[in-house]
Amino acid sequence: MYGRRIAPDDVARVVDAGDVIEDYPDDTPLPSRLLLGQVDGRPLHVVAADDVADEETLVVTVYEPDPARWTPDFRRRRTR
């Protein structure tokens, strides 16, 4: 996050208000999901997992999606 210059508040905004664009129900140790959000015009992807037992959301990774690998709306991976 810090190396990518993504602030914790920006990640929180995406987790709170972003759109789920992919679900990973078989991820371990917890199911996770890929969220898309825009922060000041900057698209961000956040992979997050909910630990229901502990009532917390864990951020696995966050990054700015590469336009060469994603469709222009950053919702689908491009086919190769």
Secondary structure, 3 states (H helix, E strand, C coil): CCCCCCCHHHHHHHHHHCEEEEEECCCCCCCEEEEEEEECCEEEEEEEEEECCCCEEEEEEEECCCCCCECCCCCCECCC
